[in-house]
Amino acid sequence: MIDSNNLHFQFDKRGIAGLHGVTLSVNEGEIFGVMGPNGSGKTTLLKLLSGALTPQTGTSRVSGEVALFPSTETSVTTNVQKYLVSSITLDIDEDKKIQLARDLADTFEFTFQLRQNLNELSSGQKQKVLLSKELINKPSILFLDEPFTHLDPFTRKDILFSLFEYIRHQNITVIWITHDLSEAFKFSDRIGVLNFGKFEQVASPIDLVKSPTNLFVAQFLGYRNFFPVKKSNNSWISPWGEVPIEFEGEGKEDALLIVPDEAWSFSQGGLEMKINKISAEKQKIEYQLLLNDQKVFLTLGPRTQLLKMGESIKLSPNLFECLVISL
């Protein structure tokens, strides 16, 4: 459905911004999320695949009817139903066009707004209509460039659930850019993490979380407790002594032990850390601790006994929950 090979596009002679040798295949009906920091090349990739830009080198093949959202839509004052019907290019009669508009209104829950003018709608309702305009001609491929970022979280979540349920039902192939990790994990089949115009890793959400390929990906996914370890036979020498953690990267002598925020145990044999900051997070309490000059993060459930500022505690990692990545 979508195949690109060795795509290059540079915006200046320095060759920093743009894409540098991106190869990507997306299967029919697959939802592929693209993530990365600002300037990593996400929108450039979408423009190359959609035909808005021509690659300087490399090839791209996209087979099927393509829709892009958000599109460059000017202010529209017409009736919502008429607006949707007038957007239809399918060779069907007028009654079927009206029914198609009503079906999408039912799917995205704006049936009561069909008789209103588009410029009279709230931001959330307007986005549903504009999205329906891109879907009404039954595209086989949909490109989403950070959709609904300006909407409040509840409205955005509502639209995304309806949208991806519709996409799955219609077997639409999707490439979408998002900065929201939780949304990407929830709706994507695979995710590509871009950095400086190259994919650092492409994997399913579960494989990304379980096996980040390098430090950049691990930090991007939110891991933040890193400790140097050194290979010793079939185990690693760590600040807690010898730890027997399996690692796929053969031949690597130096690596990092990743301890997820929740993967700590209170232990008399642990390292002593001092609580430096306490904050409430979603469904948990987060502690920032100091291990010498290193910041360490611990999260506990809301019903766990509250620790105190300045208190010293001893922690050891729950090794079963930890990861190792090579340097």
BALOBA-1460 file (C-alpha; in Angstrom, 3 decimals):
// residues 327
<rec num="1" residu="m" x="0.000" y="0.000" z="0.000"/>
<rec num="2" residu="i" x="2.792" y="2.452" z="0.946"/>
<rec num="3" residu="d" x="6.432" y="1.794" z="0.062"/>
<rec num="4" residu="s" x="9.307" y="4.237" z="0.269"/>
<rec num="5" residu="n" x="12.961" y="3.505" z="-0.206"/>
<rec num="6" residu="n" x="15.934" y="5.621" z="0.866"/>
<rec num="7" residu="l" x="14.048" y="8.934" z="0.869"/>
<rec num="8" residu="h" x="16.213" y="12.059" z="1.095"/>
<rec num="9" residu="f" x="15.059" y="15.648" z="1.335"/>
<rec num="10" residu="q" x="17.221" y="18.471" z="2.664"/>
<rec num="11" residu="f" x="16.065" y="22.028" z="3.255"/>
<rec num="12" residu="d" x="19.536" y="23.606" z="3.395"/>
<rec num="13" residu="k" x="23.154" y="22.886" z="2.578"/>
<rec num="14" residu="r" x="23.948" y="21.929" z="6.156"/>
<rec num="15" residu="g" x="21.721" y="18.896" z="5.700"/>
<rec num="16" residu="i" x="20.382" y="18.950" z="9.248"/>
<rec num="17" residu="a" x="16.662" y="19.514" z="8.644"/>
<rec num="18" residu="g" x="14.777" y="17.094" z="6.422"/>
<rec num="19" residu="l" x="14.963" y="13.346" z="5.868"/>
<rec num="20" residu="h" x="18.091" y="11.254" z="5.447"/>
<rec num="21" residu="g" x="17.575" y="7.818" z="3.929"/>
<rec num="22" residu="v" x="14.169" y="6.818" z="5.247"/>
<rec num="23" residu="t" x="12.801" y="3.455" z="4.132"/>
<rec num="24" residu="l" x="9.276" y="2.539" z="5.154"/>
<rec num="25" residu="s" x="6.585" y="0.041" z="4.166"/>
<rec num="26" residu="v" x="3.058" y="0.254" z="5.543"/>
<rec num="27" residu="n" x="0.608" y="-2.580" z="4.935"/>
<rec num="28" residu="e" x="-2.973" y="-2.253" z="3.811"/>
<rec num="29" residu="g" x="-5.212" y="-1.441" z="6.762"/>
<rec num="30" residu="e" x="-2.281" y="-0.729" z="9.072"/>
<rec num="31" residu="i" x="-2.226" y="2.269" z="11.414"/>
<rec num="32" residu="f" x="1.321" y="3.597" z="11.550"/>
<rec num="33" residu="g" x="2.224" y="6.294" z="14.076"/>
<rec num="34" residu="v" x="5.111" y="8.696" z="13.513"/>
<rec num="35" residu="m" x="6.682" y="10.275" z="16.566"/>
<rec num="36" residu="g" x="9.742" y="12.363" z="17.313"/>
<rec num="37" residu="p" x="10.870" y="15.733" z="18.626"/>
<rec num="38" residu="n" x="10.180" y="18.985" z="16.799"/>
<rec num="39" residu="g" x="12.277" y="19.236" z="13.639"/>
<rec num="40" residu="s" x="12.881" y="15.485" z="13.381"/>
<rec num="41" residu="g" x="11.244" y="15.232" z="9.929"/>
<rec num="42" residu="k" x="7.731" y="13.996" z="10.707"/>
<rec num="43" residu="t" x="5.779" y="16.471" z="8.559"/>
<rec num="44" residu="t" x="8.403" y="16.278" z="5.807"/>
<rec num="45" residu="l" x="7.872" y="12.516" z="5.631"/>
<rec num="46" residu="l" x="4.114" y="12.980" z="5.358"/>
<rec num="47" residu="k" x="4.519" y="15.576" z="2.611"/>
<rec num="48" residu="l" x="6.842" y="13.294" z="0.639"/>
<rec num="49" residu="l" x="4.465" y="10.349" z="0.905"/>
<rec num="50" residu="s" x="1.407" y="12.469" z="0.043"/>
<rec num="51" residu="g" x="3.118" y="14.036" z="-2.983"/>
<rec num="52" residu="a" x="3.228" y="17.564" z="-1.571"/>
<rec num="53" residu="l" x="7.030" y="17.350" z="-1.799"/>
<rec num="54" residu="t" x="9.207" y="15.470" z="-4.289"/>
<rec num="55" residu="p" x="12.131" y="13.500" z="-2.808"/>
<rec num="56" residu="q" x="15.571" y="14.666" z="-3.902"/>
<rec num="57" residu="t" x="16.670" y="11.045" z="-3.983"/>
<rec num="58" residu="g" x="14.885" y="7.789" z="-3.275"/>
<rec num="59" residu="t" x="11.526" y="6.455" z="-4.362"/>
<rec num="60" residu="s" x="8.035" y="6.447" z="-2.938"/>
<rec num="61" residu="r" x="4.997" y="4.476" z="-4.078"/>
<rec num="62" residu="v" x="1.546" y="5.107" z="-2.620"/>
<rec num="63" residu="s" x="-1.270" y="3.117" z="-4.216"/>
<rec num="64" residu="g" x="-4.842" y="4.176" z="-3.540"/>
<rec num="65" residu="e" x="-7.011" y="7.228" z="-2.993"/>
<rec num="66" residu="v" x="-5.316" y="9.535" z="-0.478"/>
<rec num="67" residu="a" x="-6.860" y="11.984" z="2.013"/>
<rec num="68" residu="l" x="-4.905" y="14.415" z="4.188"/>
<rec num="69" residu="f" x="-6.133" y="15.884" z="7.474"/>
<rec num="70" residu="p" x="-6.053" y="18.612" z="8.516"/>
<rec num="71" residu="s" x="-6.354" y="20.170" z="5.072"/>
<rec num="72" residu="t" x="-6.059" y="23.854" z="4.286"/>
<rec num="73" residu="e" x="-9.731" y="24.687" z="4.765"/>
<rec num="74" residu="t" x="-10.900" y="28.279" z="4.557"/>
<rec num="75" residu="s" x="-13.829" y="29.651" z="6.555"/>
<rec num="76" residu="v" x="-17.043" y="28.058" z="5.343"/>
<rec num="77" residu="t" x="-20.470" y="29.535" z="6.025"/>
<rec num="78" residu="t" x="-22.586" y="26.943" z="4.236"/>
<rec num="79" residu="n" x="-24.945" y="24.428" z="5.816"/>
<rec num="80" residu="v" x="-23.044" y="21.365" z="7.154"/>
<rec num="81" residu="q" x="-25.028" y="18.811" z="5.163"/>
<rec num="82" residu="k" x="-24.697" y="20.790" z="1.934"/>
<rec num="83" residu="y" x="-20.997" y="21.246" z="2.599"/>
<rec num="84" residu="l" x="-20.443" y="17.505" z="2.965"/>
<rec num="85" residu="v" x="-22.628" y="16.586" z="0.000"/>
<rec num="86" residu="s" x="-20.854" y="19.114" z="-2.228"/>
<rec num="87" residu="s" x="-17.512" y="17.526" z="-1.265"/>
<rec num="88" residu="i" x="-18.482" y="14.126" z="-2.672"/>
<rec num="89" residu="t" x="-16.766" y="13.142" z="-5.908"/>
<rec num="90" residu="l" x="-18.094" y="9.565" z="-5.987"/>
<rec num="91" residu="d" x="-20.334" y="8.682" z="-8.925"/>
<rec num="92" residu="i" x="-23.546" y="8.163" z="-6.936"/>
<rec num="93" residu="d" x="-26.960" y="9.804" z="-7.018"/>
<rec num="94" residu="e" x="-28.029" y="12.681" z="-4.801"/>
<rec num="95" residu="d" x="-30.013" y="10.575" z="-2.314"/>
<rec num="96" residu="k" x="-27.006" y="8.350" z="-1.687"/>
<rec num="97" residu="k" x="-24.778" y="11.397" z="-1.208"/>
<rec num="98" residu="i" x="-27.149" y="12.745" z="1.435"/>
<rec num="99" residu="q" x="-27.262" y="9.355" z="3.144"/>
<rec num="100" residu="l" x="-23.463" y="9.164" z="3.123"/>
<rec num="101" residu="a" x="-23.265" y="12.569" z="4.821"/>
<rec num="102" residu="r" x="-25.820" y="11.489" z="7.425"/>
<rec num="103" residu="d" x="-23.982" y="8.215" z="8.066"/>
<rec num="104" residu="l" x="-20.777" y="10.097" z="8.873"/>
<rec num="105" residu="a" x="-22.712" y="12.554" z="11.024"/>
<rec num="106" residu="d" x="-24.070" y="9.593" z="12.963"/>
<rec num="107" residu="t" x="-20.609" y="8.018" z="13.277"/>
<rec num="108" residu="f" x="-19.001" y="11.195" z="14.617"/>
<rec num="109" residu="e" x="-22.100" y="12.393" z="16.505"/>
<rec num="110" residu="f" x="-22.956" y="15.677" z="14.833"/>
<rec num="111" residu="t" x="-26.375" y="14.733" z="13.415"/>
<rec num="112" residu="f" x="-28.041" y="17.644" z="15.216"/>
<rec num="113" residu="q" x="-25.596" y="20.051" z="13.555"/>
<rec num="114" residu="l" x="-26.358" y="19.034" z="9.952"/>
<rec num="115" residu="r" x="-28.679" y="22.027" z="9.470"/>
<rec num="116" residu="q" x="-26.295" y="24.506" z="11.069"/>
<rec num="117" residu="n" x="-23.669" y="26.523" z="9.225"/>
<rec num="118" residu="l" x="-20.138" y="25.298" z="9.634"/>
<rec num="119" residu="n" x="-18.858" y="28.576" z="11.082"/>
<rec num="120" residu="e" x="-21.479" y="28.367" z="13.854"/>
<rec num="121" residu="l" x="-20.098" y="25.138" z="15.320"/>
<rec num="122" residu="s" x="-17.801" y="24.671" z="18.287"/>
<rec num="123" residu="s" x="-14.155" y="23.779" z="17.542"/>
<rec num="124" residu="g" x="-14.740" y="20.116" z="18.331"/>
<rec num="125" residu="q" x="-17.867" y="19.805" z="16.169"/>
<rec num="126" residu="k" x="-16.195" y="21.676" z="13.320"/>
<rec num="127" residu="q" x="-13.232" y="19.303" z="13.390"/>
<rec num="128" residu="k" x="-15.607" y="16.345" z="13.142"/>
<rec num="129" residu="v" x="-17.198" y="17.861" z="10.031"/>
<rec num="130" residu="l" x="-13.874" y="18.700" z="8.384"/>
<rec num="131" residu="l" x="-12.634" y="15.185" z="9.108"/>
<rec num="132" residu="s" x="-15.832" y="13.731" z="7.616"/>
<rec num="133" residu="k" x="-15.213" y="15.796" z="4.487"/>
<rec num="134" residu="e" x="-11.886" y="13.951" z="4.046"/>
<rec num="135" residu="l" x="-13.482" y="10.545" z="4.688"/>
<rec num="136" residu="i" x="-16.656" y="10.961" z="2.677"/>
<rec num="137" residu="n" x="-15.057" y="9.893" z="-0.612"/>
<rec num="138" residu="k" x="-13.927" y="6.634" z="0.971"/>
<rec num="139" residu="p" x="-10.132" y="7.039" z="0.713"/>
<rec num="140" residu="s" x="-7.985" y="3.956" z="1.071"/>
<rec num="141" residu="i" x="-5.162" y="5.965" z="2.680"/>
<rec num="142" residu="l" x="-5.425" y="8.696" z="5.317"/>
<rec num="143" residu="f" x="-2.567" y="10.953" z="6.401"/>
<rec num="144" residu="l" x="-3.073" y="12.673" z="9.754"/>
<rec num="145" residu="d" x="-0.713" y="15.494" z="10.743"/>
<rec num="146" residu="e" x="-1.137" y="16.064" z="14.488"/>
<rec num="147" residu="p" x="-4.941" y="16.127" z="14.308"/>
<rec num="148" residu="f" x="-6.990" y="17.845" z="17.004"/>
<rec num="149" residu="t" x="-3.981" y="19.164" z="18.972"/>
<rec num="150" residu="h" x="-5.814" y="22.408" z="19.751"/>
<rec num="151" residu="l" x="-8.829" y="20.620" z="21.251"/>
<rec num="152" residu="d" x="-9.235" y="19.822" z="24.923"/>
<rec num="153" residu="p" x="-8.176" y="16.271" z="25.955"/>
<rec num="154" residu="f" x="-11.740" y="14.975" z="26.451"/>
<rec num="155" residu="t" x="-12.970" y="16.185" z="23.053"/>
<rec num="156" residu="r" x="-9.836" y="14.887" z="21.337"/>
<rec num="157" residu="k" x="-10.145" y="11.475" z="22.963"/>
<rec num="158" residu="d" x="-13.813" y="11.266" z="21.949"/>
<rec num="159" residu="i" x="-13.023" y="12.048" z="18.314"/>
<rec num="160" residu="l" x="-10.033" y="9.686" z="18.176"/>
<rec num="161" residu="f" x="-12.011" y="6.718" z="19.508"/>
<rec num="162" residu="s" x="-14.724" y="7.279" z="16.891"/>
<rec num="163" residu="l" x="-12.184" y="7.907" z="14.142"/>
<rec num="164" residu="f" x="-10.054" y="4.819" z="14.678"/>
<rec num="165" residu="e" x="-13.085" y="2.587" z="15.156"/>
<rec num="166" residu="y" x="-14.309" y="3.852" z="11.766"/>
<rec num="167" residu="i" x="-10.834" y="3.395" z="10.232"/>
<rec num="168" residu="r" x="-10.632" y="-0.217" z="11.414"/>
<rec num="169" residu="h" x="-14.103" y="-0.947" z="10.076"/>
<rec num="170" residu="q" x="-13.283" y="0.606" z="6.674"/>
<rec num="171" residu="n" x="-9.799" y="-0.987" z="6.510"/>
<rec num="172" residu="i" x="-8.177" y="2.388" z="5.814"/>
<rec num="173" residu="t" x="-4.387" y="2.589" z="5.844"/>
<rec num="174" residu="v" x="-3.198" y="5.399" z="8.121"/>
<rec num="175" residu="i" x="0.025" y="7.263" z="8.761"/>
<rec num="176" residu="w" x="-0.421" y="9.742" z="11.555"/>
<rec num="177" residu="i" x="1.816" y="12.173" z="13.388"/>
<rec num="178" residu="t" x="1.217" y="12.641" z="17.087"/>
<rec num="179" residu="h" x="3.133" y="13.941" z="20.091"/>
<rec num="180" residu="d" x="0.936" y="12.076" z="22.555"/>
<rec num="181" residu="l" x="2.526" y="8.780" z="23.603"/>
<rec num="182" residu="s" x="-0.611" y="7.381" z="25.218"/>
<rec num="183" residu="e" x="-2.658" y="8.032" z="22.067"/>
<rec num="184" residu="a" x="0.031" y="6.552" z="19.829"/>
<rec num="185" residu="f" x="0.257" y="3.426" z="21.988"/>
<rec num="186" residu="k" x="-3.509" y="3.017" z="22.129"/>
<rec num="187" residu="f" x="-4.323" y="3.322" z="18.426"/>
<rec num="188" residu="s" x="-1.186" y="2.436" z="16.411"/>
<rec num="189" residu="d" x="-0.229" y="-0.992" z="15.093"/>
<rec num="190" residu="r" x="3.375" y="0.168" z="14.724"/>
<rec num="191" residu="i" x="5.241" y="3.335" z="15.632"/>
<rec num="192" residu="g" x="8.307" y="4.849" z="14.004"/>
<rec num="193" residu="v" x="10.444" y="7.114" z="16.204"/>
<rec num="194" residu="l" x="12.201" y="9.763" z="14.103"/>
<rec num="195" residu="n" x="15.294" y="11.711" z="15.121"/>
<rec num="196" residu="f" x="17.255" y="14.061" z="12.851"/>
<rec num="197" residu="g" x="15.538" y="12.704" z="9.761"/>
<rec num="198" residu="k" x="16.083" y="8.994" z="10.431"/>
<rec num="199" residu="f" x="14.071" y="6.274" z="12.138"/>
<rec num="200" residu="e" x="15.742" y="5.272" z="15.378"/>
<rec num="201" residu="q" x="13.298" y="2.401" z="15.791"/>
<rec num="202" residu="v" x="10.160" y="1.027" z="14.149"/>
<rec num="203" residu="a" x="8.173" y="-1.461" z="16.207"/>
<rec num="204" residu="s" x="4.821" y="-2.276" z="17.760"/>
<rec num="205" residu="p" x="3.914" y="-0.238" z="20.850"/>
<rec num="206" residu="i" x="4.533" y="-3.243" z="23.101"/>
<rec num="207" residu="d" x="7.939" y="-3.997" z="21.556"/>
<rec num="208" residu="l" x="8.952" y="-0.338" z="21.891"/>
<rec num="209" residu="v" x="8.171" y="-0.346" z="25.599"/>
<rec num="210" residu="k" x="9.784" y="-3.752" z="26.192"/>
<rec num="211" residu="s" x="12.866" y="-3.269" z="24.016"/>
<rec num="212" residu="p" x="13.892" y="0.323" z="23.205"/>
<rec num="213" residu="t" x="16.829" y="0.076" z="20.837"/>
<rec num="214" residu="n" x="18.956" y="2.899" z="22.253"/>
<rec num="215" residu="l" x="19.128" y="5.697" z="24.824"/>
<rec num="216" residu="f" x="17.290" y="8.216" z="22.629"/>
<rec num="217" residu="v" x="14.279" y="5.943" z="22.180"/>
<rec num="218" residu="a" x="14.247" y="4.984" z="25.855"/>
<rec num="219" residu="q" x="14.240" y="8.638" z="26.935"/>
<rec num="220" residu="f" x="11.614" y="9.511" z="24.333"/>
<rec num="221" residu="l" x="9.368" y="6.792" z="25.752"/>
<rec num="222" residu="g" x="9.670" y="8.328" z="29.194"/>
<rec num="223" residu="y" x="12.284" y="6.114" z="30.854"/>
<rec num="224" residu="r" x="14.530" y="8.228" z="33.079"/>
<rec num="225" residu="n" x="16.371" y="6.036" z="35.577"/>
<rec num="226" residu="f" x="19.632" y="4.993" z="33.910"/>
<rec num="227" residu="f" x="22.631" y="3.349" z="35.574"/>
<rec num="228" residu="p" x="25.900" y="2.294" z="33.891"/>
<rec num="229" residu="v" x="26.641" y="-1.420" z="33.909"/>
<rec num="230" residu="k" x="29.540" y="-3.483" z="32.590"/>
<rec num="231" residu="k" x="29.463" y="-6.985" z="31.145"/>
<rec num="232" residu="s" x="30.876" y="-9.756" z="33.321"/>
<rec num="233" residu="n" x="30.462" y="-13.274" z="31.926"/>
<rec num="234" residu="n" x="26.668" y="-13.839" z="31.825"/>
<rec num="235" residu="s" x="25.704" y="-10.939" z="34.083"/>
<rec num="236" residu="w" x="26.301" y="-7.224" z="34.608"/>
<rec num="237" residu="i" x="28.242" y="-5.340" z="37.242"/>
<rec num="238" residu="s" x="25.919" y="-2.608" z="38.536"/>
<rec num="239" residu="p" x="25.772" y="-0.172" z="41.466"/>
<rec num="240" residu="w" x="23.874" y="-2.969" z="43.282"/>
<rec num="241" residu="g" x="26.501" y="-5.581" z="42.523"/>
<rec num="242" residu="e" x="26.211" y="-8.356" z="39.940"/>
<rec num="243" residu="v" x="22.803" y="-8.521" z="38.237"/>
<rec num="244" residu="p" x="21.829" y="-11.384" z="35.880"/>
<rec num="245" residu="i" x="19.753" y="-9.593" z="33.224"/>
<rec num="246" residu="e" x="19.414" y="-11.088" z="29.746"/>
<rec num="247" residu="f" x="20.455" y="-8.832" z="26.891"/>
<rec num="248" residu="e" x="20.304" y="-9.489" z="23.144"/>
<rec num="249" residu="g" x="23.246" y="-7.248" z="22.167"/>
<rec num="250" residu="e" x="26.108" y="-9.725" z="22.094"/>
<rec num="251" residu="g" x="29.640" y="-8.411" z="22.434"/>
<rec num="252" residu="k" x="28.675" y="-5.152" z="24.133"/>
<rec num="253" residu="e" x="30.773" y="-4.577" z="27.248"/>
<rec num="254" residu="d" x="29.201" y="-1.287" z="28.377"/>
<rec num="255" residu="a" x="25.492" y="-0.697" z="28.710"/>
<rec num="256" residu="l" x="22.804" y="1.050" z="30.712"/>
<rec num="257" residu="l" x="20.445" y="-0.519" z="33.192"/>
<rec num="258" residu="i" x="16.975" y="1.042" z="32.864"/>
<rec num="259" residu="v" x="14.851" y="0.975" z="35.995"/>
<rec num="260" residu="p" x="11.212" y="1.965" z="35.318"/>
<rec num="261" residu="d" x="9.785" y="4.409" z="37.865"/>
<rec num="262" residu="e" x="7.553" y="1.672" z="39.338"/>
<rec num="263" residu="a" x="10.286" y="-1.011" z="39.414"/>
<rec num="264" residu="w" x="11.801" y="-0.291" z="42.832"/>
<rec num="265" residu="s" x="11.826" y="-2.228" z="46.086"/>
<rec num="266" residu="f" x="12.525" y="-0.891" z="49.561"/>
<rec num="267" residu="s" x="15.568" y="-2.890" z="50.637"/>
<rec num="268" residu="q" x="18.104" y="-2.757" z="53.453"/>
<rec num="269" residu="g" x="20.719" y="-3.798" z="50.890"/>
<rec num="270" residu="g" x="19.704" y="-1.020" z="48.508"/>
<rec num="271" residu="l" x="21.368" y="2.289" z="47.773"/>
<rec num="272" residu="e" x="20.495" y="5.181" z="50.044"/>
<rec num="273" residu="m" x="18.623" y="8.036" z="48.354"/>
<rec num="274" residu="k" x="17.134" y="11.232" z="49.725"/>
<rec num="275" residu="i" x="13.663" y="12.479" z="48.787"/>
<rec num="276" residu="n" x="14.038" y="15.822" z="47.046"/>
<rec num="277" residu="k" x="10.574" y="16.448" z="45.590"/>
<rec num="278" residu="i" x="7.039" y="15.030" z="45.853"/>
<rec num="279" residu="s" x="4.259" y="15.595" z="43.326"/>
<rec num="280" residu="a" x="0.874" y="14.138" z="42.476"/>
<rec num="281" residu="e" x="0.516" y="12.543" z="39.036"/>
<rec num="282" residu="k" x="-2.344" y="10.731" z="37.343"/>
<rec num="283" residu="q" x="-3.359" y="7.901" z="39.683"/>
<rec num="284" residu="k" x="0.007" y="7.924" z="41.489"/>
<rec num="285" residu="i" x="2.460" y="9.854" z="43.651"/>
<rec num="286" residu="e" x="5.837" y="10.703" z="42.115"/>
<rec num="287" residu="y" x="9.027" y="11.098" z="44.123"/>
<rec num="288" residu="q" x="12.229" y="12.666" z="42.879"/>
<rec num="289" residu="l" x="15.210" y="11.411" z="44.860"/>
<rec num="290" residu="l" x="18.898" y="12.216" z="44.891"/>
<rec num="291" residu="l" x="21.572" y="9.534" z="44.658"/>
<rec num="292" residu="n" x="24.652" y="11.675" z="45.140"/>
<rec num="293" residu="d" x="24.143" y="14.150" z="42.258"/>
<rec num="294" residu="q" x="21.919" y="11.857" z="40.169"/>
<rec num="295" residu="k" x="18.156" y="12.340" z="40.081"/>
<rec num="296" residu="v" x="16.178" y="9.133" z="40.539"/>
<rec num="297" residu="f" x="12.420" y="8.778" z="40.057"/>
<rec num="298" residu="l" x="10.044" y="6.559" z="42.001"/>
<rec num="299" residu="t" x="6.270" y="6.308" z="41.597"/>
<rec num="300" residu="l" x="3.927" y="4.680" z="44.076"/>
<rec num="301" residu="g" x="0.195" y="4.113" z="44.175"/>
<rec num="302" residu="p" x="-2.066" y="6.718" z="45.795"/>
<rec num="303" residu="r" x="-2.826" y="4.471" z="48.785"/>
<rec num="304" residu="t" x="0.826" y="3.751" z="49.615"/>
<rec num="305" residu="q" x="2.013" y="5.429" z="52.815"/>
<rec num="306" residu="l" x="3.274" y="8.891" z="51.889"/>
<rec num="307" residu="l" x="7.023" y="9.378" z="52.195"/>
<rec num="308" residu="k" x="8.358" y="12.649" z="53.603"/>
<rec num="309" residu="m" x="10.476" y="15.404" z="52.079"/>
<rec num="310" residu="g" x="14.134" y="15.036" z="53.089"/>
<rec num="311" residu="e" x="13.624" y="11.431" z="54.188"/>
<rec num="312" residu="s" x="16.348" y="8.939" z="53.249"/>
<rec num="313" residu="i" x="15.293" y="5.548" z="51.908"/>
<rec num="314" residu="k" x="17.131" y="2.543" z="50.503"/>
<rec num="315" residu="l" x="16.033" y="1.189" z="47.124"/>
<rec num="316" residu="s" x="16.980" y="-1.753" z="44.935"/>
<rec num="317" residu="p" x="15.658" y="-2.386" z="41.406"/>
<rec num="318" residu="n" x="13.146" y="-5.139" z="40.715"/>
<rec num="319" residu="l" x="15.364" y="-6.760" z="38.095"/>
<rec num="320" residu="f" x="12.516" y="-8.671" z="36.466"/>
<rec num="321" residu="e" x="11.048" y="-5.305" z="35.387"/>
<rec num="322" residu="c" x="14.345" y="-3.731" z="34.274"/>
<rec num="323" residu="l" x="15.865" y="-3.352" z="30.809"/>
<rec num="324" residu="v" x="19.413" y="-3.146" z="29.467"/>
<rec num="325" residu="i" x="20.421" y="-1.132" z="26.400"/>
<rec num="326" residu="s" x="23.867" y="-0.937" z="24.843"/>
<rec num="327" residu="l" x="26.000" y="2.194" z="24.637"/>
